[in-house]
């Protein structure tokens, strides 16, 4: 959170390349939150007596959140996961 605030302050000062870093940090934070939510849903489903309906709902939630995570990762990195990282830009 502190890094996020620092990026916002630098963005207000019009320092270069801050917007991209702000987007990356915000995206990574959202990705972490999605992973924690998936883990929480799995634990909750296992802790309660698992029914076929509960497992089906969990599977659909995990699929939706996996798609969101994948889309967000593509937005953050600017490339598909199977593409090689551009070493010149890094």
Phi and psi in radians as a Rosetta constraint file:
Dihedral C 1 N 2 CA 2 C 2 CIRCULARHARMONIC -1.121 0.35
Dihedral N 2 CA 2 C 2 N 3 CIRCULARHARMONIC -0.676 0.35
Dihedral C 2 N 3 CA 3 C 3 CIRCULARHARMONIC -1.145 0.35
Dihedral N 3 CA 3 C 3 N 4 CIRCULARHARMONIC -0.629 0.35
Dihedral C 3 N 4 CA 4 C 4 CIRCULARHARMONIC -1.100 0.35
Dihedral N 4 CA 4 C 4 N 5 CIRCULARHARMONIC -0.792 0.35
Dihedral C 4 N 5 CA 5 C 5 CIRCULARHARMONIC -1.104 0.35
Dihedral N 5 CA 5 C 5 N 6 CIRCULARHARMONIC -0.712 0.35
Dihedral C 5 N 6 CA 6 C 6 CIRCULARHARMONIC -1.064 0.35
Dihedral N 6 CA 6 C 6 N 7 CIRCULARHARMONIC -0.690 0.35
Dihedral C 6 N 7 CA 7 C 7 CIRCULARHARMONIC -1.156 0.35
Dihedral N 7 CA 7 C 7 N 8 CIRCULARHARMONIC -0.684 0.35
Dihedral C 7 N 8 CA 8 C 8 CIRCULARHARMONIC -1.126 0.35
Dihedral N 8 CA 8 C 8 N 9 CIRCULARHARMONIC -0.705 0.35
Dihedral C 8 N 9 CA 9 C 9 CIRCULARHARMONIC -1.117 0.35
Dihedral N 9 CA 9 C 9 N 10 CIRCULARHARMONIC -0.777 0.35
Dihedral C 9 N 10 CA 10 C 10 CIRCULARHARMONIC -1.147 0.35
Dihedral N 10 CA 10 C 10 N 11 CIRCULARHARMONIC -0.602 0.35
Dihedral C 10 N 11 CA 11 C 11 CIRCULARHARMONIC -1.135 0.35
Dihedral N 11 CA 11 C 11 N 12 CIRCULARHARMONIC -0.667 0.35
Dihedral C 11 N 12 CA 12 C 12 CIRCULARHARMONIC -1.150 0.35
Dihedral N 12 CA 12 C 12 N 13 CIRCULARHARMONIC -0.512 0.35
Dihedral C 12 N 13 CA 13 C 13 CIRCULARHARMONIC -1.478 0.35
Dihedral N 13 CA 13 C 13 N 14 CIRCULARHARMONIC 0.001 0.35
Dihedral C 13 N 14 CA 14 C 14 CIRCULARHARMONIC 1.129 0.35
Dihedral N 14 CA 14 C 14 N 15 CIRCULARHARMONIC 0.610 0.35
Dihedral C 14 N 15 CA 15 C 15 CIRCULARHARMONIC -1.326 0.35
Dihedral N 15 CA 15 C 15 N 16 CIRCULARHARMONIC 2.541 0.35
Dihedral C 15 N 16 CA 16 C 16 CIRCULARHARMONIC -1.229 0.35
Dihedral N 16 CA 16 C 16 N 17 CIRCULARHARMONIC 2.650 0.35
Dihedral C 16 N 17 CA 17 C 17 CIRCULARHARMONIC 1.173 0.35
Dihedral N 17 CA 17 C 17 N 18 CIRCULARHARMONIC 0.165 0.35
Dihedral C 17 N 18 CA 18 C 18 CIRCULARHARMONIC -1.347 0.35
Dihedral N 18 CA 18 C 18 N 19 CIRCULARHARMONIC -0.658 0.35
Dihedral C 18 N 19 CA 19 C 19 CIRCULARHARMONIC -1.053 0.35
Dihedral N 19 CA 19 C 19 N 20 CIRCULARHARMONIC -0.754 0.35
Dihedral C 19 N 20 CA 20 C 20 CIRCULARHARMONIC -1.102 0.35
Dihedral N 20 CA 20 C 20 N 21 CIRCULARHARMONIC -0.771 0.35
Dihedral C 20 N 21 CA 21 C 21 CIRCULARHARMONIC -1.157 0.35
Dihedral N 21 CA 21 C 21 N 22 CIRCULARHARMONIC -0.638 0.35
Dihedral C 21 N 22 CA 22 C 22 CIRCULARHARMONIC -1.101 0.35
Dihedral N 22 CA 22 C 22 N 23 CIRCULARHARMONIC -0.795 0.35
Dihedral C 22 N 23 CA 23 C 23 CIRCULARHARMONIC -1.074 0.35
Dihedral N 23 CA 23 C 23 N 24 CIRCULARHARMONIC -0.730 0.35
Dihedral C 23 N 24 CA 24 C 24 CIRCULARHARMONIC -1.134 0.35
Dihedral N 24 CA 24 C 24 N 25 CIRCULARHARMONIC -0.782 0.35
Dihedral C 24 N 25 CA 25 C 25 CIRCULARHARMONIC -1.176 0.35
Dihedral N 25 CA 25 C 25 N 26 CIRCULARHARMONIC -0.695 0.35
Dihedral C 25 N 26 CA 26 C 26 CIRCULARHARMONIC -1.143 0.35
Dihedral N 26 CA 26 C 26 N 27 CIRCULARHARMONIC -0.743 0.35
Dihedral C 26 N 27 CA 27 C 27 CIRCULARHARMONIC -1.106 0.35
Dihedral N 27 CA 27 C 27 N 28 CIRCULARHARMONIC -0.727 0.35
Dihedral C 27 N 28 CA 28 C 28 CIRCULARHARMONIC -1.139 0.35
Dihedral N 28 CA 28 C 28 N 29 CIRCULARHARMONIC -0.622 0.35
Dihedral C 28 N 29 CA 29 C 29 CIRCULARHARMONIC -1.151 0.35
Dihedral N 29 CA 29 C 29 N 30 CIRCULARHARMONIC -0.736 0.35
Dihedral C 29 N 30 CA 30 C 30 CIRCULARHARMONIC -1.133 0.35
Dihedral N 30 CA 30 C 30 N 31 CIRCULARHARMONIC -0.709 0.35
Dihedral C 30 N 31 CA 31 C 31 CIRCULARHARMONIC -1.057 0.35
Dihedral N 31 CA 31 C 31 N 32 CIRCULARHARMONIC -0.757 0.35
Dihedral C 31 N 32 CA 32 C 32 CIRCULARHARMONIC -1.075 0.35
Dihedral N 32 CA 32 C 32 N 33 CIRCULARHARMONIC -0.733 0.35
Dihedral C 32 N 33 CA 33 C 33 CIRCULARHARMONIC -1.085 0.35
Dihedral N 33 CA 33 C 33 N 34 CIRCULARHARMONIC -0.717 0.35
Dihedral C 33 N 34 CA 34 C 34 CIRCULARHARMONIC -1.096 0.35
Dihedral N 34 CA 34 C 34 N 35 CIRCULARHARMONIC -0.719 0.35
Dihedral C 34 N 35 CA 35 C 35 CIRCULARHARMONIC -1.133 0.35
Dihedral N 35 CA 35 C 35 N 36 CIRCULARHARMONIC -0.696 0.35
Dihedral C 35 N 36 CA 36 C 36 CIRCULARHARMONIC -1.165 0.35
Dihedral N 36 CA 36 C 36 N 37 CIRCULARHARMONIC -0.667 0.35
Dihedral C 36 N 37 CA 37 C 37 CIRCULARHARMONIC -1.128 0.35
Dihedral N 37 CA 37 C 37 N 38 CIRCULARHARMONIC -0.711 0.35
Dihedral C 37 N 38 CA 38 C 38 CIRCULARHARMONIC -1.104 0.35
Dihedral N 38 CA 38 C 38 N 39 CIRCULARHARMONIC -0.777 0.35
Dihedral C 38 N 39 CA 39 C 39 CIRCULARHARMONIC -1.084 0.35
Dihedral N 39 CA 39 C 39 N 40 CIRCULARHARMONIC -0.726 0.35
Dihedral C 39 N 40 CA 40 C 40 CIRCULARHARMONIC -1.097 0.35
Dihedral N 40 CA 40 C 40 N 41 CIRCULARHARMONIC -0.707 0.35
Dihedral C 40 N 41 CA 41 C 41 CIRCULARHARMONIC -1.132 0.35
Dihedral N 41 CA 41 C 41 N 42 CIRCULARHARMONIC -0.690 0.35
Dihedral C 41 N 42 CA 42 C 42 CIRCULARHARMONIC -1.128 0.35
Dihedral N 42 CA 42 C 42 N 43 CIRCULARHARMONIC -0.802 0.35
Dihedral C 42 N 43 CA 43 C 43 CIRCULARHARMONIC -1.100 0.35
Dihedral N 43 CA 43 C 43 N 44 CIRCULARHARMONIC -0.747 0.35
Dihedral C 43 N 44 CA 44 C 44 CIRCULARHARMONIC -1.108 0.35
Dihedral N 44 CA 44 C 44 N 45 CIRCULARHARMONIC -0.689 0.35
Dihedral C 44 N 45 CA 45 C 45 CIRCULARHARMONIC -1.194 0.35
Dihedral N 45 CA 45 C 45 N 46 CIRCULARHARMONIC -0.656 0.35
Dihedral C 45 N 46 CA 46 C 46 CIRCULARHARMONIC -1.296 0.35
Dihedral N 46 CA 46 C 46 N 47 CIRCULARHARMONIC -0.639 0.35
Dihedral C 46 N 47 CA 47 C 47 CIRCULARHARMONIC -1.174 0.35
Dihedral N 47 CA 47 C 47 N 48 CIRCULARHARMONIC -0.691 0.35
Dihedral C 47 N 48 CA 48 C 48 CIRCULARHARMONIC -1.479 0.35
Dihedral N 48 CA 48 C 48 N 49 CIRCULARHARMONIC 2.692 0.35
Dihedral C 48 N 49 CA 49 C 49 CIRCULARHARMONIC -1.032 0.35
Dihedral N 49 CA 49 C 49 N 50 CIRCULARHARMONIC 2.028 0.35
Dihedral C 49 N 50 CA 50 C 50 CIRCULARHARMONIC -1.230 0.35
Dihedral N 50 CA 50 C 50 N 51 CIRCULARHARMONIC 2.180 0.35
Dihedral C 50 N 51 CA 51 C 51 CIRCULARHARMONIC -1.922 0.35
Dihedral N 51 CA 51 C 51 N 52 CIRCULARHARMONIC 2.899 0.35
Dihedral C 51 N 52 CA 52 C 52 CIRCULARHARMONIC -1.113 0.35
Dihedral N 52 CA 52 C 52 N 53 CIRCULARHARMONIC -0.655 0.35
Dihedral C 52 N 53 CA 53 C 53 CIRCULARHARMONIC -1.147 0.35
Dihedral N 53 CA 53 C 53 N 54 CIRCULARHARMONIC -0.760 0.35
Dihedral C 53 N 54 CA 54 C 54 CIRCULARHARMONIC -1.103 0.35
Dihedral N 54 CA 54 C 54 N 55 CIRCULARHARMONIC -0.712 0.35
Dihedral C 54 N 55 CA 55 C 55 CIRCULARHARMONIC -1.184 0.35
Dihedral N 55 CA 55 C 55 N 56 CIRCULARHARMONIC -0.658 0.35
Dihedral C 55 N 56 CA 56 C 56 CIRCULARHARMONIC -1.151 0.35
Dihedral N 56 CA 56 C 56 N 57 CIRCULARHARMONIC -0.732 0.35
Dihedral C 56 N 57 CA 57 C 57 CIRCULARHARMONIC -1.127 0.35
Dihedral N 57 CA 57 C 57 N 58 CIRCULARHARMONIC -0.742 0.35
Dihedral C 57 N 58 CA 58 C 58 CIRCULARHARMONIC -1.061 0.35
Dihedral N 58 CA 58 C 58 N 59 CIRCULARHARMONIC -0.752 0.35
Dihedral C 58 N 59 CA 59 C 59 CIRCULARHARMONIC -1.067 0.35
Dihedral N 59 CA 59 C 59 N 60 CIRCULARHARMONIC -0.730 0.35
Dihedral C 59 N 60 CA 60 C 60 CIRCULARHARMONIC -1.188 0.35
Dihedral N 60 CA 60 C 60 N 61 CIRCULARHARMONIC -0.672 0.35
Dihedral C 60 N 61 CA 61 C 61 CIRCULARHARMONIC -1.117 0.35
Dihedral N 61 CA 61 C 61 N 62 CIRCULARHARMONIC -0.772 0.35
Dihedral C 61 N 62 CA 62 C 62 CIRCULARHARMONIC -1.110 0.35
Dihedral N 62 CA 62 C 62 N 63 CIRCULARHARMONIC -0.713 0.35
Dihedral C 62 N 63 CA 63 C 63 CIRCULARHARMONIC -1.103 0.35
Dihedral N 63 CA 63 C 63 N 64 CIRCULARHARMONIC -0.764 0.35
Dihedral C 63 N 64 CA 64 C 64 CIRCULARHARMONIC -1.126 0.35
Dihedral N 64 CA 64 C 64 N 65 CIRCULARHARMONIC -0.795 0.35
Dihedral C 64 N 65 CA 65 C 65 CIRCULARHARMONIC -1.210 0.35
Dihedral N 65 CA 65 C 65 N 66 CIRCULARHARMONIC -0.564 0.35
Dihedral C 65 N 66 CA 66 C 66 CIRCULARHARMONIC -1.138 0.35
Dihedral N 66 CA 66 C 66 N 67 CIRCULARHARMONIC -0.743 0.35
Dihedral C 66 N 67 CA 67 C 67 CIRCULARHARMONIC -1.075 0.35
Dihedral N 67 CA 67 C 67 N 68 CIRCULARHARMONIC -0.758 0.35
Dihedral C 67 N 68 CA 68 C 68 CIRCULARHARMONIC -1.096 0.35
Dihedral N 68 CA 68 C 68 N 69 CIRCULARHARMONIC -0.732 0.35
Dihedral C 68 N 69 CA 69 C 69 CIRCULARHARMONIC -1.109 0.35
Dihedral N 69 CA 69 C 69 N 70 CIRCULARHARMONIC -0.764 0.35
Dihedral C 69 N 70 CA 70 C 70 CIRCULARHARMONIC -1.071 0.35
Dihedral N 70 CA 70 C 70 N 71 CIRCULARHARMONIC -0.812 0.35
Dihedral C 70 N 71 CA 71 C 71 CIRCULARHARMONIC -1.097 0.35
Dihedral N 71 CA 71 C 71 N 72 CIRCULARHARMONIC -0.714 0.35
Dihedral C 71 N 72 CA 72 C 72 CIRCULARHARMONIC -1.181 0.35
Dihedral N 72 CA 72 C 72 N 73 CIRCULARHARMONIC -0.668 0.35
Dihedral C 72 N 73 CA 73 C 73 CIRCULARHARMONIC -1.109 0.35
Dihedral N 73 CA 73 C 73 N 74 CIRCULARHARMONIC -0.697 0.35
Dihedral C 73 N 74 CA 74 C 74 CIRCULARHARMONIC -1.122 0.35
Dihedral N 74 CA 74 C 74 N 75 CIRCULARHARMONIC -0.703 0.35
Dihedral C 74 N 75 CA 75 C 75 CIRCULARHARMONIC -1.145 0.35
Dihedral N 75 CA 75 C 75 N 76 CIRCULARHARMONIC -0.684 0.35
Dihedral C 75 N 76 CA 76 C 76 CIRCULARHARMONIC -1.226 0.35
Dihedral N 76 CA 76 C 76 N 77 CIRCULARHARMONIC -0.868 0.35
Dihedral C 76 N 77 CA 77 C 77 CIRCULARHARMONIC -1.451 0.35
Dihedral N 77 CA 77 C 77 N 78 CIRCULARHARMONIC -0.417 0.35
Dihedral C 77 N 78 CA 78 C 78 CIRCULARHARMONIC 1.367 0.35
Dihedral N 78 CA 78 C 78 N 79 CIRCULARHARMONIC 0.264 0.35
Dihedral C 78 N 79 CA 79 C 79 CIRCULARHARMONIC -2.638 0.35
Dihedral N 79 CA 79 C 79 N 80 CIRCULARHARMONIC 2.823 0.35
Dihedral C 79 N 80 CA 80 C 80 CIRCULARHARMONIC -1.282 0.35
Dihedral N 80 CA 80 C 80 N 81 CIRCULARHARMONIC 2.603 0.35
Dihedral C 80 N 81 CA 81 C 81 CIRCULARHARMONIC -1.052 0.35
Dihedral N 81 CA 81 C 81 N 82 CIRCULARHARMONIC -0.485 0.35
Dihedral C 81 N 82 CA 82 C 82 CIRCULARHARMONIC -1.509 0.35
Dihedral N 82 CA 82 C 82 N 83 CIRCULARHARMONIC -0.093 0.35
Dihedral C 82 N 83 CA 83 C 83 CIRCULARHARMONIC -1.441 0.35
Dihedral N 83 CA 83 C 83 N 84 CIRCULARHARMONIC 2.565 0.35
Dihedral C 83 N 84 CA 84 C 84 CIRCULARHARMONIC -1.239 0.35
Dihedral N 84 CA 84 C 84 N 85 CIRCULARHARMONIC 2.528 0.35
Dihedral C 84 N 85 CA 85 C 85 CIRCULARHARMONIC -1.233 0.35
Dihedral N 85 CA 85 C 85 N 86 CIRCULARHARMONIC 2.380 0.35
Dihedral C 85 N 86 CA 86 C 86 CIRCULARHARMONIC -1.292 0.35
Dihedral N 86 CA 86 C 86 N 87 CIRCULARHARMONIC 1.901 0.35
Dihedral C 86 N 87 CA 87 C 87 CIRCULARHARMONIC -1.258 0.35
Dihedral N 87 CA 87 C 87 N 88 CIRCULARHARMONIC -0.428 0.35
Dihedral C 87 N 88 CA 88 C 88 CIRCULARHARMONIC -1.230 0.35
Dihedral N 88 CA 88 C 88 N 89 CIRCULARHARMONIC -0.603 0.35
Dihedral C 88 N 89 CA 89 C 89 CIRCULARHARMONIC -1.403 0.35
Dihedral N 89 CA 89 C 89 N 90 CIRCULARHARMONIC -0.418 0.35
